[in-house]
Structure formats: C-alpha cells, structure tokens
C-alpha cells in the first residue's frame, strides 16, 4: 500500500496561506514558518505529520499528497479545517 510523509501549515484564510507560501518560496524554512503560524498541533514539530496511507487524511489532502511532486510546497489547499500548505517529504507506491 502507498505511504507518504508530509508537513503542513494550517491557517484560516487563503490570503494568509498564499503569503506564507511566498515567504517559503523566498527562502524561509518551512518548519520555522509552520511553528510560527500553523494552527494545527503538528506546528510544534514544524508541521510534520509523520507517515500515513491513502484515506487517513481528508480527501483534498490525499489528492495532493498522493499525486503531487515530492519536495515542493503545494497549496493553498482548502479543506473543512481551513487552508493548508503541504510539502510532501516522501512517498512509496
């Protein structure tokens, strides 16, 4: 079964999400930005969600994590929780 590891940042607006993505694109460290801005408890670990399989996260999240490019920051991705930036750190098929 496919497995992935990813980090994410969760915020309450698409504008905030886009601004943080630009900050990361301009050289800020993803983990530092997650610790300072994410409303998810994973922020304490730099947004690290650990390893998970398909169906363990919300569908919008899975769609990106199991098809997007590894090592790139994806988003904003809207879910029922808010707006996410996602970085896929590894994936096995």
C-alpha positions as CSV (number, residue, x, y, z in Angstrom):
1,X,0.0,0.0,0.0
2,X,1.2,3.5,-0.8
3,X,2.6,5.5,2.1
4,X,3.6,9.2,2.4
5,X,5.2,11.5,4.8
6,X,4.4,15.2,4.7
7,X,4.5,18.5,6.5
8,X,1.7,21.1,6.5
9,X,0.8,24.5,7.7
10,X,-2.9,25.2,8.5
11,X,-4.3,28.8,8.6
12,X,-7.8,30.3,8.4
13,X,-7.5,32.3,5.2
14,X,-6.4,31.8,1.6
15,X,-4.6,35.2,1.7
16,X,-2.5,34.1,4.8
17,X,-1.8,30.8,3.1
18,X,-0.6,32.5,-0.1
19,X,1.6,35.0,1.9
20,X,3.3,32.1,3.8
21,X,3.9,30.2,0.6
22,X,5.6,33.3,-0.8
23,X,7.7,33.6,2.4
24,X,8.8,29.9,2.0
25,X,9.5,30.4,-1.8
26,X,11.7,33.4,-0.9
27,X,13.9,31.3,1.4
28,X,12.2,30.9,4.8
29,X,12.4,27.5,6.4
30,X,9.1,25.5,6.1
31,X,9.4,24.2,9.7
32,X,10.0,27.6,11.1
33,X,7.0,29.1,9.3
34,X,4.9,26.2,10.5
35,X,5.9,26.7,14.1
36,X,5.2,30.4,14.0
37,X,1.9,30.3,12.0
38,X,0.1,27.0,11.9
39,X,-3.0,26.4,14.0
40,X,-2.5,22.6,13.9
41,X,-0.9,20.8,16.9
42,X,1.7,19.5,14.4
43,X,3.2,23.0,14.3
44,X,5.2,22.1,17.4
45,X,7.1,19.6,15.1
46,X,7.4,22.0,12.2
47,X,4.2,20.7,10.6
48,X,5.4,17.1,10.4
49,X,2.5,14.7,10.1
50,X,4.6,11.5,10.0
51,X,3.8,8.6,7.8
52,X,0.2,7.8,6.6
53,X,-1.6,5.9,3.9
54,X,-4.4,6.9,1.5
55,X,-7.7,7.6,3.3
56,X,-6.1,8.6,6.6
57,X,-6.4,12.3,5.8
58,X,-9.2,14.3,4.3
59,X,-9.8,13.7,0.5
60,X,-8.4,17.1,-0.6
61,X,-5.2,16.5,1.3
62,X,-4.8,12.9,-0.1
63,X,-5.4,14.1,-3.6
64,X,-2.3,16.4,-3.3
65,X,-0.1,14.1,-1.2
66,X,-0.5,11.0,-3.4
67,X,-0.1,12.8,-6.7
68,X,1.9,16.0,-6.2
69,X,5.7,16.5,-6.7
70,X,7.8,15.5,-3.7
71,X,9.8,18.3,-2.1
72,X,7.6,21.1,-3.5
73,X,5.2,23.3,-1.5
74,X,1.7,22.8,-2.7
75,X,-1.3,25.0,-1.9
76,X,-3.3,26.7,-0.8
77,X,-5.4,23.6,-0.4
78,X,-8.8,24.2,1.2
79,X,-10.4,21.6,3.5
80,X,-13.0,21.6,6.2
81,X,-10.3,22.7,8.6
82,X,-9.0,25.7,6.7
83,X,-6.3,26.4,4.2
84,X,-3.1,24.3,4.0
85,X,0.3,24.4,2.5
86,X,1.6,20.9,2.0
87,X,5.1,19.7,1.5
88,X,5.4,16.0,0.5
89,X,8.6,14.7,2.0
90,X,8.5,11.1,0.8
91,X,6.1,8.7,-0.9
92,X,6.2,5.0,-1.7
93,X,3.8,3.3,-4.1
